[in-house]
Amino acid sequence: MEITNVSEYEAIAKQKLPKMVFDYYASGAEDQWTLAENRNAFAKILFRPRILIDVSHIDMTTTVLGFKISMPIMIAPTAMQKMAHPEGEYATARAASAAGTIMTLSSWATSSVEEVASTGPGIRFFQLYVYKDRHVVAQLVRRAERAGFKAIALTVDTPRLGRREADIKNRFTLPPFLTLKNFEGLDLGKMDEAADSGLASYVAGQIDRSLSWKDVQWLQTITKLPILVKGVLTAEDARLAVQAGAAGIIVSNHGARQLDYVPSTIMALEEVVKAAQGRIPVFLDGGVRRGTDVFKALALGASGIFIGRPVVFSLAAEGEGGVRKVLQMLREEFELTMALSGCRSLKEITRDHIVTEWDTPRPRHLPRL
């Protein structure tokens, strides 16, 4: 079958992967309302394309924290990628590098920061969970720095793991032939089986529930890397992130895997952007499956987007080639959306290029009689 869009990889992944693994990647929290809404909300935004503009040359390049990338489409951290494909994070790192974009490596990767660095050049960020043992955290951050990672994406929405009922039903645990590679030498690399979800038990045992804004400042004392705060959904927290010295914000609801009935990220985006007031860049993850989604996020003020599930599904289907194809398809769709909207560069994408369900009706200037 000819793959013509990113979403088609999910069905292939479902056929290929063990049920426990597919459900882990695909499912959300509780009723999965937010999981569906992350996608559905994009449909509430329509285009106002401008015509008769010379779009023979389109520039999609941008800079993120000073690093030049080929397009505003980056790879979000997704855990345990070797469950999807034997090459796991190696394949994803090579695909991101080939596409000239950024890969974010999960704390809970099945390849270590050093192993991913060994795949060759590329701009990489490291996603961090804060463990109760701060020596573990400091050691991990230093290793990421030494391995050439360029930023820390601090996940702030997981003091406890969301209730993912598929994982409970499946008694999810990391397959025995895999480990959480970054923690292997620290006796934290294995996940015990549990009466419900092995991951939920692991998080309850290891992750620091007392994490607070002062820890964002503490992190700045142990690393020179810029810190992105990942998991912001409100204006109040956006302002606090700026005050705490964050280098950027990622509007994220953790792929709808934490608290159900939070808004989709595309719905929360504009509130966060307005609160940040241009002082730091705001990014988005969650639900992006089309180049049109990327354009809508940028029109609402995002500086770029991150994709998660499309990476693991395409990785399961076709390995590195699948991830390359996902990035290429999104790139081509995004370029086409720009052309058909009359935008030749990212800075030409404005709020006037879209209309949303929550906009107040535009005033109609009627001619005087």
C-alpha positions in Angstrom: 0.0 0.0 0.0 1.3 3.4 -0.9 1.5 5.6 2.2 0.2 9.0 1.4 -0.1 10.6 4.9 1.3 10.3 8.4 -1.8 8.9 10.0 -1.7 5.7 7.9 1.3 4.4 9.8 -0.8 3.9 13.0 -2.8 1.0 11.4 0.4 -0.7 10.2 2.0 -0.3 13.6 -1.1 -1.9 15.2 -0.7 -5.0 12.9 3.0 -5.3 13.6 3.4 -4.6 17.3 2.4 -6.8 20.3 -0.9 -5.5 21.8 0.8 -4.3 25.0 3.3 -2.2 23.1 0.9 -0.7 20.6 -1.6 0.1 23.4 1.2 1.8 25.4 2.1 4.1 22.5 -1.5 4.7 21.3 -3.6 5.1 24.4 -4.4 8.1 26.5 -5.6 8.7 30.0 -9.0 7.5 31.4 -11.9 8.3 28.9 -9.3 9.4 26.3 -11.4 12.6 25.6 -8.3 14.8 25.4 -6.6 12.2 23.2 -9.4 12.6 20.6 -9.6 16.4 21.2 -5.9 16.9 20.4 -6.8 15.9 16.9 -10.3 17.2 16.6 -9.5 20.7 17.7 -7.4 21.3 14.6 -10.6 21.0 12.6 -12.1 24.0 14.4 -9.5 26.2 12.7 -10.0 27.3 9.1 -7.7 29.1 6.6 -8.1 32.6 5.2 -5.7 32.1 2.2 -4.2 35.1 0.4 -3.9 34.9 -3.4 -1.8 36.3 -6.2 1.4 36.3 -4.2 4.6 35.0 -5.9 5.2 31.8 -4.0 7.8 30.4 -6.4 10.3 30.4 -3.5 9.3 29.3 0.0 11.7 29.4 2.9 10.8 27.1 5.8 14.0 27.4 7.8 14.0 28.7 11.3 16.1 28.9 14.4 15.3 27.3 17.7 17.4 28.5 20.7 19.9 29.8 18.2 20.2 26.5 16.2 19.2 26.7 12.6 16.9 23.9 11.4 15.3 23.1 8.0 11.7 23.5 9.2 9.7 24.2 12.3 8.9 20.4 12.7 10.8 18.6 15.4 10.7 15.2 17.1 9.2 15.0 20.6 10.5 12.7 23.3 8.8 9.3 23.2 10.0 6.5 25.6 11.3 3.1 24.9 11.6 3.2 21.1 13.3 -0.2 20.8 9.9 -1.7 21.6 8.8 -0.4 18.2 11.9 -1.4 16.2 15.3 -2.9 17.1 17.1 0.2 16.0 14.9 2.4 18.2 16.3 5.8 19.1 19.3 5.3 16.8 17.0 5.2 13.7 15.1 8.3 15.0 18.3 10.2 15.6 19.6 9.5 12.1 16.2 10.4 10.5 16.1 13.7 12.3 19.7 14.5 11.4 19.0 13.7 7.7 16.0 16.0 7.8 18.0 18.8 9.3 15.8 19.0 12.4 15.9 18.5 16.2 15.4 15.2 18.0 14.4 15.2 21.7 15.6 12.0 23.5 13.4 10.7 26.3 14.9 10.1 29.8 13.2 6.7 29.4 14.9 5.9 26.1 16.1 2.3 25.4 19.3 3.9 24.0 21.6 6.1 26.2 22.6 9.7 25.5 26.1 8.5 24.6 24.7 5.9 22.2 22.5 8.4 20.4 25.4 10.9 20.2 27.4 8.1 18.5 25.0 8.0 15.5 26.7 11.1 14.1 26.0 14.8 13.9 22.7 16.3 14.8 21.0 18.9 17.0 19.5 17.0 20.0 17.6 18.0 23.1 17.3 15.8 26.2 13.9 15.4 28.0 14.3 15.1 31.7 12.2 13.5 34.5 13.3 14.6 37.9 14.0 11.6 40.2 13.8 11.7 44.0 17.6 11.1 44.0 18.9 14.4 42.8 22.4 13.0 42.3 20.9 10.8 39.6 19.4 13.9 37.9 22.7 15.9 38.1 24.6 13.0 36.7 22.2 12.5 33.8 22.2 16.2 32.9 26.0 16.3 32.9 26.1 13.2 30.7 23.7 14.8 28.2 25.9 17.9 28.2 29.0 15.9 27.6 27.3 14.0 24.8 26.6 17.2 23.0 22.9 17.7 23.7 21.9 21.3 23.3 18.9 21.8 25.7 16.9 20.2 28.5 13.2 19.7 28.0 12.0 19.4 31.6 8.7 17.5 31.8 6.6 19.2 34.5 3.2 17.5 34.2 4.1 14.1 35.7 4.4 14.2 39.5 2.3 11.0 39.2 1.6 9.0 36.1 -1.8 9.5 34.5 -4.3 6.6 34.7 -3.8 4.8 31.4 -6.3 2.0 31.5 -4.9 0.1 28.6 -1.6 -0.3 30.4 -3.4 -1.5 33.6 -5.4 -4.1 31.6 -2.2 -5.2 29.8 0.0 -5.2 33.0 2.4 -3.1 30.9 6.1 -3.5 31.6 9.3 -3.0 29.6 10.1 -6.2 27.7 12.8 -8.2 29.5 15.4 -7.8 26.7 15.3 -4.0 27.1 16.4 -1.5 29.7 16.0 2.2 30.3 19.5 2.7 29.1 20.2 6.0 30.7 19.7 4.4 34.2 21.4 1.0 33.5 24.4 1.5 35.7 22.3 3.1 38.5 20.1 0.1 39.2 17.1 2.0 37.9 17.1 0.6 34.3 14.7 -2.3 34.9 10.9 -2.1 35.4 9.3 -4.7 37.7 6.1 -6.3 36.9 3.2 -5.0 39.0 -0.4 -5.7 39.8 -1.4 -2.9 37.4 1.0 -0.9 35.2 4.7 -1.6 35.7 5.5 1.9 34.5 3.0 3.5 37.0 4.7 1.6 39.8 8.1 2.7 38.6 7.1 6.3 38.5 5.5 6.1 42.0 8.8 4.7 43.3 11.3 7.0 41.5 9.8 10.3 40.3 9.8 13.3 42.7 6.3 14.5 43.5 7.6 17.6 45.3 8.9 19.1 42.0 8.2 22.8 42.0 9.3 26.1 40.3 12.3 26.4 42.6 13.6 23.2 40.9 13.6 24.9 37.5 16.0 27.4 39.1 18.0 24.6 40.8 18.5 23.0 37.3 20.0 26.2 36.1 22.7 26.0 38.8 23.8 22.5 37.6 23.8 23.1 33.8 24.4 25.9 31.3 22.0 24.3 28.9 18.8 26.2 28.1 15.7 24.7 29.8 12.4 24.3 28.1 9.5 23.8 30.4 7.3 21.0 28.8 3.7 20.7 30.0 2.4 24.2 30.2 -1.3 24.8 29.4 -2.2 28.1 31.1 -1.3 31.8 31.0 -0.5 31.7 34.7 2.1 29.0 34.3 3.5 30.6 31.2 4.2 33.8 33.2 5.8 31.7 36.0 8.0 29.9 33.5 9.3 33.3 32.2 10.0 34.4 35.8 11.8 31.2 36.6 14.3 31.8 33.7 13.0 29.1 31.3 14.5 29.5 27.8 11.2 28.4 26.2 7.8 26.7 26.8 6.4 23.6 25.2 2.6 23.6 25.3 1.9 20.0 26.0 -0.7 17.7 27.7 1.7 14.8 27.5 0.0 13.3 24.4 -3.2 13.3 26.5 -1.7 10.6 28.8 -1.8 12.5 32.1 -5.0 14.5 33.1 -8.0 13.8 30.9 -10.4 16.7 30.0 -7.6 19.2 29.7 -7.9 21.3 26.5 -6.2 20.2 23.4 -2.8 21.8 23.0 -3.9 23.8 19.9 -6.7 25.3 22.0 -4.4 26.2 24.9 -1.6 27.6 22.7 -2.8 31.2 22.1 -3.4 31.9 25.8 0.2 30.7 26.6 1.7 32.7 23.7 -0.1 35.9 24.8 1.1 35.4 28.4 4.7 34.8 27.2 4.6 38.2 25.4 7.4 37.3 23.0 9.9 37.1 25.9 10.6 33.4 25.2 9.6 31.1 22.3 6.5 28.9 22.7 6.3 25.4 21.0 3.6 22.9 20.8 3.2 19.1 20.8 0.1 16.9 20.6 -2.1 15.8 17.8 -0.1 17.2 14.8 -0.6 14.8 11.9 -0.7 17.2 8.9 1.3 20.1 7.4 -1.9 22.1 7.8 -1.7 21.5 11.6 1.8 22.9 11.6 0.7 26.1 9.8 -2.3 26.5 12.2 0.0 26.2 15.2 2.4 28.8 13.8 -0.5 31.2 12.9 -1.5 31.0 16.6 2.0 32.0 17.7 4.0 28.8 18.1 7.7 29.0 17.1 7.6 25.3 16.1 6.0 21.9 16.8 7.1 18.5 18.0 5.7 15.2 16.8 5.6 12.1 19.0 3.3 9.2 18.0 3.9 9.5 14.2 7.5 8.8 15.0 7.0 5.5 16.9 4.3 4.3 14.5 6.4 4.9 11.4 9.4 3.4 13.2 7.4 0.3 13.9 6.2 0.1 10.3 9.4 0.9 8.4 12.3 1.7 10.8 14.5 4.7 10.0 12.9 5.0 6.5 9.5 5.4 8.1 10.6 8.2 10.3 12.3 9.9 7.4 9.1 9.6 5.3 7.0 11.1 8.1 9.3 14.1 8.4 9.3 14.5 4.6 5.5 14.2 4.2 4.9 16.8 6.9 7.5 19.1 5.3 5.9 18.8 1.9 2.4 19.3 3.2 3.5 22.3 5.3 5.2 23.9 2.3 2.1 23.4 0.2 -0.1 25.0 2.9 2.3 28.0 3.0 2.1 28.3 -0.8 -1.6 28.1 -1.0 -2.0 30.6 1.9 0.3 33.1 0.2 3.2 32.8 2.7 6.8 32.7 1.5 8.5 32.5 4.9 7.6 31.7 8.4 7.4 35.3 9.5 4.7 35.9 6.9 2.4 33.4 8.6 0.0 35.5 10.7 -3.1 35.3 12.9 -5.0 36.8 9.9 -4.3 33.6 7.9 -6.7 31.6 10.1 -10.1 31.9 11.7 -11.1 29.9 14.7 -14.4 28.9 16.3 -13.6 31.1 19.3 -12.9 34.3 17.3 -15.3 37.1 17.7 -17.0 37.8 14.4 -15.0 40.2 12.2 -16.6 43.6 11.8 -18.1 44.1 8.4 -17.5 47.5 6.9 -20.6 48.2 4.9 -20.5 50.8 2.2 -22.2 54.1 3.0 -25.2 54.8 0.9 
